[in-house]
Amino acid sequence: MYQSHYTLNEYEVLEISGELDCVAVAERKDLLEKIPTQFSGHILCDLSKVTFMDSSGIGALVFLFKRLREQNRKLVLVGLTGQPKELTTLLRINRAIPVHADIRSCVTETLVS
């Protein structure tokens, strides 16, 4: 699901790249299911390097969002561009999951509020 991660303030930043489609989600299902227990803070998914996303990718993000919400934690998406941005906008994902243009704007908003 993610290529690398690092900690930034209260967020665990997961960098995702390539295609977030049914093949990628199926191959990394076990990794996806471990994210809520592997990390203790809020999760920020950096999707700036994702080139394609399908309904399975959306489903994986919604799955992660629901698991984190059960634990009173946040999932934030950043860096959406191109087709992934169009898909999340079309499906109105931003109504449930916060979406930011980049990591800086997300961290700045968090520090101000």
N, C-alpha and C positions, 0 to 999 in steps of 0.2 A: 504494500500500500504506500509506504513512504520510503524515500531513498536515504534520508538523514534527518536528524533532529537536533535541536539545541534549546536551551532555556533562555527566555527573555522576559524579565520581570516575573509576572505571575503566570506566564504562558509557556507551555511546551510547544515549540514550533516544529511542525512536521512538514518537511519539504517533499512535495509530491511532483513527479515529472513523468512525461510521456503520455500514454493513453490511460484514461481511467474508464475502462470498458468492462464488458462481461468477462473477458479472458483475464485481465489484470485482477479484477475483484475475486474471481474464482481461485486464481493462483495464490492470492494473499489473504484469503478469508480468515485463516487462523491468526495472522498478524493483526488484522482489523479487529477481531474479537478480543484481543489482548490489550488493545490501546487503553480502554478505561481503567484496567487494573495495573498496567505497566507504568502509567504516569499518574501523578497525584494532583497536578494542577489543571488549570484550564487548557484547552487544546486550541491552537491556532494552526490551520492548514494553509500552507503557502502553496497555492495552485498556479503560480505564475508560469511554471514550466509544463503545465498540462496542456497538451495540444488537441485532445479530443476527449469528450465525455459522453457516455450514453446513459440510459436509464439505470443500469447496474451501478454506475459510478454515483449517480444521484442517490440511489438506494443505500449505498455504502455510507455516504455522508449523513443521510437521514438516520440510519441505524446508529451511527456514532453519536449524532446529536441527541437521540432519545436516551441512549445509555448514559451519557454525561448528564443530561437533564435530571435523570433519576437520582443522581448523586449531587445535585445542586451545583453542577459545574457547567462551564460554557464551552461551546464550539464556535469558533469564528473562522470565516473563510476570507482569504485575501489573495489579491493578484489575479483574479479571473480576467481573461481576455479571450477574444475570438469566439469560437464555437462554444466552449464551456460557459462563457459569460452569457451568450445568447440563450443557451439552454436553461441556465439557472434563472435568468430573467423571465423567460417564457413560463417556467413552472412556478414562478414567484417564491423561490426558495428563500429570498431575502426577507420575506415576511416572518419566517420562523427562525432562520439562522442569520446572525449578523454577517454582513459582507462589507469589506473595506477594499479600497483600491490597492493599498499596499500596507506593508507591516508598519511603516512609520505612522501613517494616519490612524491605524488601530491603536498603537501604543500611545500616541499623543492624546487620542480621545479618552483612553483609559486613565491616563495620568491627570487629565483635566477634570474628569467626573469623579 
